[in-house]
Amino acid sequence: MKLKLLELTDDKARILFEGEANTYIDALAAELIHDPKVDVAQRRQAFRFTDPELFVTTTGGRSPLLAITDAAKRLSGYAGELLGQMKALDTA
């Protein structure tokens, strides 16, 4: 996954996900909304065939990059839990 930082301020980030589909960015944006200090988290895409962009704004001094990192870690944790449960089903 190749990321390109398009814009970064204290409360806003725009990151381009080069060569990626929408699925991961949509899941990441949905997870970001659970953070009470994230104001906006959305995927933007000018055209269907262009690379998607993640747009995030935060409040209360929350770093947008830290919010994105924390949300990605939570998604990774969910995937690990799912894999563990699938392994348990396979050995049952």
N, CA, C and O atoms as a CHARMM CRD file, in Angstrom:
* protein
*
  368
    1    1 MET  N      0.84600  -1.16700   0.00000 PROA 1      0.00000
    2    1 MET  CA     0.00000   0.00000   0.00000 PROA 1      0.00000
    3    1 MET  C      0.89500   1.23600   0.00000 PROA 1      0.00000
    4    1 MET  O      1.74900   1.38600   0.87400 PROA 1      0.00000
    5    2 LYS  N      0.70500   2.10900  -0.96500 PROA 2      0.00000
    6    2 LYS  CA     1.49500   3.32800  -1.05100 PROA 2      0.00000
    7    2 LYS  C      0.60600   4.52000  -0.71900 PROA 2      0.00000
    8    2 LYS  O     -0.44300   4.71800  -1.33200 PROA 2      0.00000
    9    3 LEU  N      1.03900   5.30700   0.25700 PROA 3      0.00000
   10    3 LEU  CA     0.28900   6.47400   0.69900 PROA 3      0.00000
   11    3 LEU  C      1.00600   7.74400   0.27000 PROA 3      0.00000
   12    3 LEU  O      2.23500   7.80500   0.23100 PROA 3      0.00000
   13    4 LYS  N      0.20800   8.75500  -0.05000 PROA 4      0.00000
   14    4 LYS  CA     0.77000  10.05200  -0.40600 PROA 4      0.00000
   15    4 LYS  C      0.02300  11.11200   0.40400 PROA 4      0.00000
   16    4 LYS  O     -1.18700  11.28100   0.25000 PROA 4      0.00000
   17    5 LEU  N      0.74500  11.81700   1.25900 PROA 5      0.00000
   18    5 LEU  CA     0.14700  12.86800   2.07700 PROA 5      0.00000
   19    5 LEU  C     -0.09600  14.09000   1.20500 PROA 5      0.00000
   20    5 LEU  O      0.84900  14.70200   0.70700 PROA 5      0.00000
   21    6 LEU  N     -1.36600  14.44600   1.02000 PROA 6      0.00000
   22    6 LEU  CA    -1.72200  15.58000   0.16900 PROA 6      0.00000
   23    6 LEU  C     -1.83000  16.88200   0.95900 PROA 6      0.00000
   24    6 LEU  O     -1.50500  17.95800   0.45600 PROA 6      0.00000
   25    7 GLU  N     -2.29100  16.76500   2.20300 PROA 7      0.00000
   26    7 GLU  CA    -2.47300  17.95500   3.04000 PROA 7      0.00000
   27    7 GLU  C     -2.43800  17.53300   4.50200 PROA 7      0.00000
   28    7 GLU  O     -2.99300  16.49600   4.86700 PROA 7      0.00000
   29    8 LEU  N     -1.78900  18.33000   5.33200 PROA 8      0.00000
   30    8 LEU  CA    -1.75300  18.05400   6.76100 PROA 8      0.00000
   31    8 LEU  C     -1.69800  19.36500   7.53100 PROA 8      0.00000
   32    8 LEU  O     -0.81100  20.19300   7.32100 PROA 8      0.00000
   33    9 THR  N     -2.66500  19.53300   8.42500 PROA 9      0.00000
   34    9 THR  CA    -2.66000  20.65000   9.36900 PROA 9      0.00000
   35    9 THR  C     -2.87300  20.04100  10.75600 PROA 9      0.00000
   36    9 THR  O     -2.91600  18.82000  10.90300 PROA 9      0.00000
   37   10 ASP  N     -3.00500  20.88800  11.76000 PROA 10     0.00000
   38   10 ASP  CA    -3.20900  20.38400  13.12200 PROA 10     0.00000
   39   10 ASP  C     -4.50500  19.59100  13.26500 PROA 10     0.00000
   40   10 ASP  O     -4.60400  18.71200  14.12200 PROA 10     0.00000
   41   11 ASP  N     -5.50900  19.90000  12.42400 PROA 11     0.00000
   42   11 ASP  CA    -6.80800  19.24800  12.57400 PROA 11     0.00000
   43   11 ASP  C     -7.37900  18.66700  11.26800 PROA 11     0.00000
   44   11 ASP  O     -8.56700  18.35500  11.18800 PROA 11     0.00000
   45   12 LYS  N     -6.52500  18.52800  10.25400 PROA 12     0.00000
   46   12 LYS  CA    -7.01500  18.01300   8.96800 PROA 12     0.00000
   47   12 LYS  C     -5.91900  17.23500   8.25500 PROA 12     0.00000
   48   12 LYS  O     -4.74700  17.61200   8.27600 PROA 12     0.00000
   49   13 ALA  N     -6.33300  16.13000   7.61600 PROA 13     0.00000
   50   13 ALA  CA    -5.38900  15.35200   6.80600 PROA 13     0.00000
   51   13 ALA  C     -6.10800  14.85100   5.56200 PROA 13     0.00000
   52   13 ALA  O     -7.27500  14.46500   5.61300 PROA 13     0.00000
   53   14 ARG  N     -5.39000  14.86500   4.44600 PROA 14     0.00000
   54   14 ARG  CA    -5.85200  14.27300   3.18900 PROA 14     0.00000
   55   14 ARG  C     -4.74900  13.34100   2.72000 PROA 14     0.00000
   56   14 ARG  O     -3.61800  13.76600   2.48100 PROA 14     0.00000
   57   15 ILE  N     -5.09300  12.06100   2.59000 PROA 15     0.00000
   58   15 ILE  CA    -4.11100  11.04900   2.21100 PROA 15     0.00000
   59   15 ILE  C     -4.62300  10.29200   1.00200 PROA 15     0.00000
   60   15 ILE  O     -5.75700   9.81500   0.99100 PROA 15     0.00000
   61   16 LEU  N     -3.78500  10.18400  -0.01400 PROA 16     0.00000
   62   16 LEU  CA    -4.11100   9.43600  -1.21800 PROA 16     0.00000
   63   16 LEU  C     -3.59800   8.01000  -1.06500 PROA 16     0.00000
   64   16 LEU  O     -2.44400   7.80100  -0.69100 PROA 16     0.00000
   65   17 PHE  N     -4.44300   7.03600  -1.35000 PROA 17     0.00000
   66   17 PHE  CA    -4.09300   5.61900  -1.28300 PROA 17     0.00000
   67   17 PHE  C     -3.86900   5.14200  -2.71300 PROA 17     0.00000
   68   17 PHE  O     -4.81300   4.74700  -3.39800 PROA 17     0.00000
   69   18 GLU  N     -2.62800   5.18000  -3.15700 PROA 18     0.00000
   70   18 GLU  CA    -2.30900   4.86100  -4.54800 PROA 18     0.00000
   71   18 GLU  C     -2.50300   3.37400  -4.83900 PROA 18     0.00000
   72   18 GLU  O     -1.97900   2.51400  -4.13100 PROA 18     0.00000
   73   19 GLY  N     -3.26100   3.09200  -5.88800 PROA 19     0.00000
   74   19 GLY  CA    -3.46200   1.72500  -6.33500 PROA 19     0.00000
   75   19 GLY  C     -4.37400   0.89100  -5.46200 PROA 19     0.00000
   76   19 GLY  O     -4.41900  -0.32900  -5.61300 PROA 19     0.00000
   77   20 GLU  N     -5.09700   1.51300  -4.55800 PROA 20     0.00000
   78   20 GLU  CA    -5.97700   0.78000  -3.64500 PROA 20     0.00000
   79   20 GLU  C     -7.43000   0.91000  -4.06800 PROA 20     0.00000
   80   20 GLU  O     -7.82300   1.87900  -4.71800 PROA 20     0.00000
   81   21 ALA  N     -8.21400  -0.07800  -3.69000 PROA 21     0.00000
   82   21 ALA  CA    -9.65500  -0.03500  -3.91500 PROA 21     0.00000
   83   21 ALA  C    -10.31300   0.68800  -2.73700 PROA 21     0.00000
   84   21 ALA  O     -9.63500   1.11100  -1.80100 PROA 21     0.00000
   85   22 ASN  N    -11.60700   0.82100  -2.79300 PROA 22     0.00000
   86   22 ASN  CA   -12.33000   1.58700  -1.78100 PROA 22     0.00000
   87   22 ASN  C    -12.58300   0.82900  -0.48800 PROA 22     0.00000
   88   22 ASN  O    -12.81000   1.45400   0.54800 PROA 22     0.00000
   89   23 THR  N    -12.55100  -0.48800  -0.51700 PROA 23     0.00000
   90   23 THR  CA   -13.00000  -1.28400   0.61500 PROA 23     0.00000
   91   23 THR  C    -12.26000  -0.94200   1.90500 PROA 23     0.00000
   92   23 THR  O    -12.90400  -0.68400   2.92200 PROA 23     0.00000
   93   24 TYR  N    -10.93800  -0.93200   1.89200 PROA 24     0.00000
   94   24 TYR  CA   -10.18000  -0.64900   3.10300 PROA 24     0.00000
   95   24 TYR  C    -10.40500   0.78900   3.56900 PROA 24     0.00000
   96   24 TYR  O    -10.56800   1.02900   4.76500 PROA 24     0.00000
   97   25 ILE  N    -10.41600   1.73100   2.65800 PROA 25     0.00000
   98   25 ILE  CA   -10.59600   3.13000   3.02900 PROA 25     0.00000
   99   25 ILE  C    -11.97900   3.33800   3.63200 PROA 25     0.00000
  100   25 ILE  O    -12.12200   4.09500   4.59200 PROA 25     0.00000
  101   26 ASP  N    -12.99600   2.68300   3.08900 PROA 26     0.00000
  102   26 ASP  CA   -14.34400   2.78400   3.64700 PROA 26     0.00000
  103   26 ASP  C    -14.39000   2.21700   5.06300 PROA 26     0.00000
  104   26 ASP  O    -15.01400   2.80700   5.94500 PROA 26     0.00000
  105   27 ALA  N    -13.73800   1.08200   5.28700 PROA 27     0.00000
  106   27 ALA  CA   -13.69500   0.48500   6.62900 PROA 27     0.00000
  107   27 ALA  C    -12.93500   1.39800   7.58900 PROA 27     0.00000
  108   27 ALA  O    -13.34600   1.56900   8.73600 PROA 27     0.00000
  109   28 LEU  N    -11.84600   1.97600   7.13400 PROA 28     0.00000
  110   28 LEU  CA   -11.05700   2.87700   7.96500 PROA 28     0.00000
  111   28 LEU  C    -11.86100   4.12700   8.32700 PROA 28     0.00000
  112   28 LEU  O    -11.84500   4.56200   9.47900 PROA 28     0.00000
  113   29 ALA  N    -12.55600   4.70000   7.35700 PROA 29     0.00000
  114   29 ALA  CA   -13.38100   5.88600   7.61900 PROA 29     0.00000
  115   29 ALA  C    -14.50000   5.55800   8.61000 PROA 29     0.00000
  116   29 ALA  O    -14.79900   6.35900   9.49600 PROA 29     0.00000
  117   30 ALA  N    -15.11400   4.38800   8.46400 PROA 30     0.00000
  118   30 ALA  CA   -16.17300   3.98100   9.38300 PROA 30     0.00000
  119   30 ALA  C    -15.62200   3.80100  10.79200 PROA 30     0.00000
  120   30 ALA  O    -16.29200   4.15500  11.76300 PROA 30     0.00000
  121   31 GLU  N    -14.43000   3.26400  10.92100 PROA 31     0.00000
  122   31 GLU  CA   -13.81400   3.08600  12.23300 PROA 31     0.00000
  123   31 GLU  C    -13.40400   4.42800  12.84000 PROA 31     0.00000
  124   31 GLU  O    -13.51100   4.61800  14.05100 PROA 31     0.00000
  125   32 LEU  N    -12.94000   5.35000  12.01400 PROA 32     0.00000
  126   32 LEU  CA   -12.53200   6.66900  12.50400 PROA 32     0.00000
  127   32 LEU  C    -13.69200   7.41900  13.15000 PROA 32     0.00000
  128   32 LEU  O    -13.48600   8.16300  14.10900 PROA 32     0.00000
  129   33 ILE  N    -14.89300   7.23400  12.64600 PROA 33     0.00000
  130   33 ILE  CA   -16.05600   7.95000  13.16400 PROA 33     0.00000
  131   33 ILE  C    -16.34900   7.56500  14.62100 PROA 33     0.00000
  132   33 ILE  O    -17.00200   8.32300  15.33800 PROA 33     0.00000
  133   34 HSD  N    -15.87300   6.40100  15.05800 PROA 34     0.00000
  134   34 HSD  CA   -16.07700   5.98300  16.45000 PROA 34     0.00000
  135   34 HSD  C    -15.21800   6.79800  17.42300 PROA 34     0.00000
  136   34 HSD  O    -15.47700   6.79200  18.62700 PROA 34     0.00000
  137   35 ASP  N    -14.21200   7.49000  16.91700 PROA 35     0.00000
  138   35 ASP  CA   -13.36500   8.34500  17.74700 PROA 35     0.00000
  139   35 ASP  C    -14.13100   9.64600  18.02400 PROA 35     0.00000
  140   35 ASP  O    -14.46000  10.36800  17.08200 PROA 35     0.00000
  141   36 PRO  N    -14.42100   9.95700  19.28500 PROA 36     0.00000
  142   36 PRO  CA   -15.20800  11.15800  19.58500 PROA 36     0.00000
  143   36 PRO  C    -14.55200  12.47300  19.15900 PROA 36     0.00000
  144   36 PRO  O    -15.22900  13.49600  19.05300 PROA 36     0.00000
  145   37 LYS  N    -13.24600  12.45300  18.91700 PROA 37     0.00000
  146   37 LYS  CA   -12.57700  13.68100  18.49700 PROA 37     0.00000
  147   37 LYS  C    -12.36200  13.74800  16.98100 PROA 37     0.00000
  148   37 LYS  O    -11.66600  14.63600  16.48800 PROA 37     0.00000
  149   38 VAL  N    -12.95600  12.81600  16.25300 PROA 38     0.00000
  150   38 VAL  CA   -12.93000  12.87900  14.78900 PROA 38     0.00000
  151   38 VAL  C    -14.24300  13.49300  14.34100 PROA 38     0.00000
  152   38 VAL  O    -15.32000  12.97600  14.63600 PROA 38     0.00000
  153   39 ASP  N    -14.13800  14.59500  13.63000 PROA 39     0.00000
  154   39 ASP  CA   -15.30700  15.33200  13.16500 PROA 39     0.00000
  155   39 ASP  C    -15.81200  14.77900  11.82900 PROA 39     0.00000
  156   39 ASP  O    -17.00700  14.54000  11.65700 PROA 39     0.00000
  157   40 VAL  N    -14.88700  14.58200  10.89000 PROA 40     0.00000
  158   40 VAL  CA   -15.21600  14.07700   9.55700 PROA 40     0.00000
  159   40 VAL  C    -14.20700  13.00400   9.17300 PROA 40     0.00000
  160   40 VAL  O    -13.00500  13.15900   9.38800 PROA 40     0.00000
  161   41 ALA  N    -14.71300  11.91500   8.60400 PROA 41     0.00000
  162   41 ALA  CA   -13.85300  10.86200   8.05500 PROA 41     0.00000
  163   41 ALA  C    -14.57100  10.31300   6.83900 PROA 41     0.00000
  164   41 ALA  O    -15.60700   9.66000   6.96000 PROA 41     0.00000
  165   42 GLN  N    -14.01700  10.57900   5.67200 PROA 42     0.00000
  166   42 GLN  CA   -14.69300  10.13000   4.46300 PROA 42     0.00000
  167   42 GLN  C    -13.70100   9.82500   3.34300 PROA 42     0.00000
  168   42 GLN  O    -12.61100  10.38900   3.25400 PROA 42     0.00000
  169   43 ARG  N    -14.15100   8.89100   2.48800 PROA 43     0.00000
  170   43 ARG  CA   -13.39100   8.58700   1.28200 PROA 43     0.00000
  171   43 ARG  C    -13.85300   9.55100   0.21200 PROA 43     0.00000
  172   43 ARG  O    -15.04800   9.80300   0.05300 PROA 43     0.00000
  173   44 ARG  N    -12.90600  10.07800  -0.50900 PROA 44     0.00000
  174   44 ARG  CA   -13.20400  10.94900  -1.64700 PROA 44     0.00000
  175   44 ARG  C    -12.53900  10.34600  -2.88100 PROA 44     0.00000
  176   44 ARG  O    -11.43800   9.80000  -2.81700 PROA 44     0.00000
  177   45 GLN  N    -13.23500  10.46200  -3.98700 PROA 45     0.00000
  178   45 GLN  CA   -12.68500   9.92900  -5.23300 PROA 45     0.00000
  179   45 GLN  C    -13.30100  10.71900  -6.38300 PROA 45     0.00000
  180   45 GLN  O    -14.51700  10.70600  -6.57600 PROA 45     0.00000
  181   46 ALA  N    -12.46300  11.39600  -7.13100 PROA 46     0.00000
  182   46 ALA  CA   -12.95800  12.24300  -8.21200 PROA 46     0.00000
  183   46 ALA  C    -13.68600  11.42500  -9.27500 PROA 46     0.00000
  184   46 ALA  O    -14.76500  11.80400  -9.72900 PROA 46     0.00000
  185   47 PHE  N    -13.09700  10.31900  -9.66100 PROA 47     0.00000
  186   47 PHE  CA   -13.68400   9.43900 -10.67000 PROA 47     0.00000
  187   47 PHE  C    -13.48600   7.99700 -10.22600 PROA 47     0.00000
  188   47 PHE  O    -12.58700   7.70700  -9.43700 PROA 47     0.00000
  189   48 ARG  N    -14.29600   7.11900 -10.71500 PROA 48     0.00000
  190   48 ARG  CA   -14.24800   5.71900 -10.31300 PROA 48     0.00000
  191   48 ARG  C    -12.89400   5.06300 -10.58600 PROA 48     0.00000
  192   48 ARG  O    -12.49600   4.15200  -9.86000 PROA 48     0.00000
  193   49 PHE  N    -12.20100   5.50100 -11.59300 PROA 49     0.00000
  194   49 PHE  CA   -10.92500   4.89800 -11.97800 PROA 49     0.00000
  195   49 PHE  C     -9.71500   5.59700 -11.35700 PROA 49     0.00000
  196   49 PHE  O     -8.57900   5.24700 -11.67700 PROA 49     0.00000
  197   50 THR  N     -9.93200   6.57400 -10.48000 PROA 50     0.00000
  198   50 THR  CA    -8.81100   7.27300  -9.84000 PROA 50     0.00000
  199   50 THR  C     -8.57500   6.70300  -8.44200 PROA 50     0.00000
  200   50 THR  O     -9.43700   6.02300  -7.88400 PROA 50     0.00000
  201   51 ASP  N     -7.41400   6.98400  -7.89200 PROA 51     0.00000
  202   51 ASP  CA    -7.07900   6.50500  -6.54800 PROA 51     0.00000
  203   51 ASP  C     -7.93700   7.21300  -5.50500 PROA 51     0.00000
  204   51 ASP  O     -8.19000   8.41300  -5.62100 PROA 51     0.00000
  205   52 PRO  N     -8.39000   6.47600  -4.47900 PROA 52     0.00000
  206   52 PRO  CA    -9.20600   7.09400  -3.43800 PROA 52     0.00000
  207   52 PRO  C     -8.36000   7.89600  -2.45600 PROA 52     0.00000
  208   52 PRO  O     -7.16700   7.65300  -2.27500 PROA 52     0.00000
  209   53 GLU  N     -9.01600   8.84500  -1.84100 PROA 53     0.00000
  210   53 GLU  CA    -8.39000   9.72900  -0.87100 PROA 53     0.00000
  211   53 GLU  C     -9.17000   9.64900   0.43200 PROA 53     0.00000
  212   53 GLU  O    -10.40000   9.59600   0.41400 PROA 53     0.00000
  213   54 LEU  N     -8.47600   9.63900   1.55000 PROA 54     0.00000
  214   54 LEU  CA    -9.10900   9.68600   2.85400 PROA 54     0.00000
  215   54 LEU  C     -8.99700  11.11200   3.37400 PROA 54     0.00000
  216   54 LEU  O     -7.90900  11.68800   3.41900 PROA 54     0.00000
  217   55 PHE  N    -10.13100  11.67000   3.76400 PROA 55     0.00000
  218   55 PHE  CA   -10.19300  13.03100   4.29400 PROA 55     0.00000
  219   55 PHE  C    -10.65100  12.94300   5.74000 PROA 55     0.00000
  220   55 PHE  O    -11.70300  12.37000   6.02400 PROA 55     0.00000
  221   56 VAL  N     -9.86900  13.50900   6.66000 PROA 56     0.00000
  222   56 VAL  CA   -10.17500  13.43500   8.09400 PROA 56     0.00000
  223   56 VAL  C     -9.98700  14.80800   8.72700 PROA 56     0.00000
  224   56 VAL  O     -8.98500  15.48500   8.49700 PROA 56     0.00000
  225   57 THR  N    -10.97500  15.20500   9.53400 PROA 57     0.00000
  226   57 THR  CA   -10.81100  16.40300  10.36000 PROA 57     0.00000
  227   57 THR  C    -11.07500  15.99400  11.80900 PROA 57     0.00000
  228   57 THR  O    -11.89200  15.11800  12.08800 PROA 57     0.00000
  229   58 THR  N    -10.36100  16.65200  12.71800 PROA 58     0.00000
  230   58 THR  CA   -10.46200  16.32200  14.13800 PROA 58     0.00000
  231   58 THR  C    -10.77200  17.57500  14.94900 PROA 58     0.00000
  232   58 THR  O    -10.67700  18.70000  14.45700 PROA 58     0.00000
  233   59 THR  N    -11.14600  17.34500  16.20800 PROA 59     0.00000
  234   59 THR  CA   -11.42700  18.44000  17.13400 PROA 59     0.00000
  235   59 THR  C    -10.63800  18.22000  18.41800 PROA 59     0.00000
  236   59 THR  O    -10.06600  17.15100  18.63200 PROA 59     0.00000
  237   60 GLY  N    -10.61600  19.22600  19.25700 PROA 60     0.00000
  238   60 GLY  CA   -10.01800  19.09600  20.58000 PROA 60     0.00000
  239   60 GLY  C     -8.52900  18.84000  20.59700 PROA 60     0.00000
  240   60 GLY  O     -8.01300  18.26900  21.55700 PROA 60     0.00000
  241   61 GLY  N     -7.82900  19.24900  19.55900 PROA 61     0.00000
  242   61 GLY  CA    -6.38100  19.07400  19.51900 PROA 61     0.00000
  243   61 GLY  C     -5.92500  17.67600  19.13700 PROA 61     0.00000
  244   61 GLY  O     -4.73400  17.37500  19.22100 PROA 61     0.00000
  245   62 ARG  N     -6.84000  16.82000  18.72100 PROA 62     0.00000
  246   62 ARG  CA    -6.49000  15.44100  18.30500 PROA 62     0.00000
  247   62 ARG  C     -5.77800  15.49200  16.96400 PROA 62     0.00000
  248   62 ARG  O     -6.28100  16.09200  16.01400 PROA 62     0.00000
  249   63 SER  N     -4.62400  14.87400  16.88000 PROA 63     0.00000
  250   63 SER  CA    -3.86900  14.80200  15.62900 PROA 63     0.00000
  251   63 SER  C     -4.60500  13.89600  14.64900 PROA 63     0.00000
  252   63 SER  O     -4.95400  12.77200  15.01100 PROA 63     0.00000
  253   64 PRO  N     -4.85100  14.34300  13.42500 PROA 64     0.00000
  254   64 PRO  CA    -5.53500  13.47600  12.46400 PROA 64     0.00000
  255   64 PRO  C     -4.71700  12.23200  12.11500 PROA 64     0.00000
  256   64 PRO  O     -5.28800  11.16100  11.90800 PROA 64     0.00000
  257   65 LEU  N     -3.40200  12.35700  12.04900 PROA 65     0.00000
  258   65 LEU  CA    -2.57800  11.18300  11.73800 PROA 65     0.00000
  259   65 LEU  C     -2.61400  10.16500  12.88200 PROA 65     0.00000
  260   65 LEU  O     -2.61900   8.95900  12.63700 PROA 65     0.00000
  261   66 LEU  N     -2.63900  10.64100  14.11700 PROA 66     0.00000
  262   66 LEU  CA    -2.74900   9.73400  15.25500 PROA 66     0.00000
  263   66 LEU  C     -4.11300   9.05000  15.26700 PROA 66     0.00000
  264   66 LEU  O     -4.20900   7.86400  15.58100 PROA 66     0.00000
  265   67 ALA  N     -5.16200   9.78600  14.93100 PROA 67     0.00000
  266   67 ALA  CA    -6.50000   9.19900  14.86800 PROA 67     0.00000
  267   67 ALA  C     -6.55200   8.09900  13.80400 PROA 67     0.00000
  268   67 ALA  O     -7.14200   7.04200  14.03100 PROA 67     0.00000
  269   68 ILE  N     -5.94000   8.34500  12.65400 PROA 68     0.00000
  270   68 ILE  CA    -5.91500   7.34800  11.57500 PROA 68     0.00000
  271   68 ILE  C     -5.11100   6.13000  12.00500 PROA 68     0.00000
  272   68 ILE  O     -5.52500   4.99600  11.76600 PROA 68     0.00000
  273   69 THR  N     -3.97300   6.35600  12.63500 PROA 69     0.00000
  274   69 THR  CA    -3.13700   5.25000  13.11000 PROA 69     0.00000
  275   69 THR  C     -3.88800   4.39100  14.12000 PROA 69     0.00000
  276   69 THR  O     -3.86300   3.16300  14.03700 PROA 69     0.00000
  277   70 ASP  N     -4.55200   5.03500  15.07000 PROA 70     0.00000
  278   70 ASP  CA    -5.30400   4.29200  16.08400 PROA 70     0.00000
  279   70 ASP  C     -6.44100   3.48700  15.45200 PROA 70     0.00000
  280   70 ASP  O     -6.67600   2.34300  15.84000 PROA 70     0.00000
  281   71 ALA  N     -7.13900   4.06700  14.49200 PROA 71     0.00000
  282   71 ALA  CA    -8.23100   3.36100  13.82400 PROA 71     0.00000
  283   71 ALA  C     -7.70000   2.16400  13.03100 PROA 71     0.00000
  284   71 ALA  O     -8.32400   1.10300  13.02300 PROA 71     0.00000
  285   72 ALA  N     -6.56300   2.32600  12.37300 PROA 72     0.00000
  286   72 ALA  CA    -5.96400   1.21500  11.62600 PROA 72     0.00000
  287   72 ALA  C     -5.55100   0.08300  12.56600 PROA 72     0.00000
  288   72 ALA  O     -5.69100  -1.09100  12.22100 PROA 72     0.00000
  289   73 LYS  N     -5.04900   0.42500  13.74200 PROA 73     0.00000
  290   73 LYS  CA    -4.67700  -0.59200  14.72700 PROA 73     0.00000
  291   73 LYS  C     -5.91200  -1.34500  15.21100 PROA 73     0.00000
  292   73 LYS  O     -5.86700  -2.56300  15.38400 PROA 73     0.00000
  293   74 ARG  N     -7.01500  -0.62900  15.43000 PROA 74     0.00000
  294   74 ARG  CA    -8.25200  -1.29700  15.85200 PROA 74     0.00000
  295   74 ARG  C     -8.74700  -2.24600  14.76200 PROA 74     0.00000
  296   74 ARG  O     -9.17300  -3.36100  15.06300 PROA 74     0.00000
  297   75 LEU  N     -8.69500  -1.81800  13.50700 PROA 75     0.00000
  298   75 LEU  CA    -9.10300  -2.69200  12.40100 PROA 75     0.00000
  299   75 LEU  C     -8.23400  -3.94000  12.35000 PROA 75     0.00000
  300   75 LEU  O     -8.73800  -5.04100  12.12800 PROA 75     0.00000
  301   76 SER  N     -6.95000  -3.77500  12.55000 PROA 76     0.00000
  302   76 SER  CA    -6.03300  -4.90200  12.55400 PROA 76     0.00000
  303   76 SER  C     -6.37800  -5.86600  13.68300 PROA 76     0.00000
  304   76 SER  O     -6.32800  -7.08400  13.50500 PROA 76     0.00000
  305   77 GLY  N     -6.72400  -5.32600  14.82900 PROA 77     0.00000
  306   77 GLY  CA    -7.11800  -6.15100  15.96700 PROA 77     0.00000
  307   77 GLY  C     -8.37400  -6.95100  15.68300 PROA 77     0.00000
  308   77 GLY  O     -8.45800  -8.12800  16.03600 PROA 77     0.00000
  309   78 TYR  N     -9.35700  -6.31700  15.04200 PROA 78     0.00000
  310   78 TYR  CA   -10.58700  -7.02600  14.67500 PROA 78     0.00000
  311   78 TYR  C    -10.27800  -8.17700  13.73100 PROA 78     0.00000
  312   78 TYR  O    -10.83500  -9.26600  13.86900 PROA 78     0.00000
  313   79 ALA  N     -9.39500  -7.93700  12.77600 PROA 79     0.00000
  314   79 ALA  CA    -9.02500  -8.98600  11.81900 PROA 79     0.00000
  315   79 ALA  C     -8.33400 -10.14300  12.54700 PROA 79     0.00000
  316   79 ALA  O     -8.58700 -11.30700  12.23900 PROA 79     0.00000
  317   80 GLY  N     -7.47200  -9.83000  13.50200 PROA 80     0.00000
  318   80 GLY  CA    -6.80000 -10.86700  14.27800 PROA 80     0.00000
  319   80 GLY  C     -7.78800 -11.69900  15.08300 PROA 80     0.00000
  320   80 GLY  O     -7.65400 -12.91900  15.16700 PROA 80     0.00000
  321   81 GLU  N     -8.77500 -11.04100  15.67200 PROA 81     0.00000
  322   81 GLU  CA    -9.80900 -11.75900  16.42100 PROA 81     0.00000
  323   81 GLU  C    -10.59400 -12.69500  15.50200 PROA 81     0.00000
  324   81 GLU  O    -10.86600 -13.84300  15.85400 PROA 81     0.00000
  325   82 LEU  N    -10.94900 -12.19500  14.33700 PROA 82     0.00000
  326   82 LEU  CA   -11.69600 -13.01100  13.37700 PROA 82     0.00000
  327   82 LEU  C    -10.88600 -14.23000  12.95300 PROA 82     0.00000
  328   82 LEU  O    -11.41600 -15.33900  12.88500 PROA 82     0.00000
  329   83 LEU  N     -9.60000 -14.02600  12.66600 PROA 83     0.00000
  330   83 LEU  CA    -8.74700 -15.15000  12.28000 PROA 83     0.00000
  331   83 LEU  C     -8.65600 -16.18600  13.39300 PROA 83     0.00000
  332   83 LEU  O     -8.69800 -17.38800  13.13200 PROA 83     0.00000
  333   84 GLY  N     -8.53200 -15.72500  14.62700 PROA 84     0.00000
  334   84 GLY  CA    -8.48000 -16.65400  15.75700 PROA 84     0.00000
  335   84 GLY  C     -9.75600 -17.47100  15.89100 PROA 84     0.00000
  336   84 GLY  O     -9.70900 -18.67200  16.15300 PROA 84     0.00000
  337   85 GLN  N    -10.89000 -16.81400  15.71200 PROA 85     0.00000
  338   85 GLN  CA   -12.16700 -17.52100  15.80200 PROA 85     0.00000
  339   85 GLN  C    -12.34200 -18.49700  14.64100 PROA 85     0.00000
  340   85 GLN  O    -12.89900 -19.58000  14.82100 PROA 85     0.00000
  341   86 MET  N    -11.87500 -18.12400  13.46100 PROA 86     0.00000
  342   86 MET  CA   -11.97500 -19.02700  12.30700 PROA 86     0.00000
  343   86 MET  C    -11.09500 -20.26400  12.51300 PROA 86     0.00000
  344   86 MET  O    -11.48600 -21.37200  12.14800 PROA 86     0.00000
  345   87 LYS  N     -9.90800 -20.07500  13.09600 PROA 87     0.00000
  346   87 LYS  CA    -9.03100 -21.21200  13.39300 PROA 87     0.00000
  347   87 LYS  C     -9.69000 -22.14900  14.40300 PROA 87     0.00000
  348   87 LYS  O     -9.60100 -23.37000  14.27800 PROA 87     0.00000
  349   88 ALA  N    -10.35100 -21.56600  15.40400 PROA 88     0.00000
  350   88 ALA  CA   -11.03200 -22.36600  16.42000 PROA 88     0.00000
  351   88 ALA  C    -12.16000 -23.19100  15.78700 PROA 88     0.00000
  352   88 ALA  O    -12.37100 -24.34300  16.16500 PROA 88     0.00000
  353   89 LEU  N    -12.87500 -22.61100  14.83900 PROA 89     0.00000
  354   89 LEU  CA   -13.94200 -23.32800  14.14500 PROA 89     0.00000
  355   89 LEU  C    -13.37700 -24.48600  13.30300 PROA 89     0.00000
  356   89 LEU  O    -13.96900 -25.56100  13.20800 PROA 89     0.00000
  357   90 ASP  N    -12.22000 -24.22300  12.70500 PROA 90     0.00000
  358   90 ASP  CA   -11.60500 -25.21400  11.81900 PROA 90     0.00000
  359   90 ASP  C    -11.10400 -26.42800  12.59900 PROA 90     0.00000
  360   90 ASP  O    -11.09900 -27.54300  12.07800 PROA 90     0.00000
  361   91 THR  N    -10.68200 -26.21300  13.84800 PROA 91     0.00000
  362   91 THR  CA   -10.15000 -27.31100  14.64700 PROA 91     0.00000
  363   91 THR  C    -11.22600 -27.99000  15.48100 PROA 91     0.00000
  364   91 THR  O    -10.96100 -29.01200  16.11400 PROA 91     0.00000
  365   92 ALA  N    -12.43300 -27.44100  15.49100 PROA 92     0.00000
  366   92 ALA  CA   -13.51400 -28.03100  16.29700 PROA 92     0.00000
  367   92 ALA  C    -14.09600 -29.26800  15.67200 PROA 92     0.00000
  368   92 ALA  O    -15.01100 -29.87200  16.23200 PROA 92     0.00000
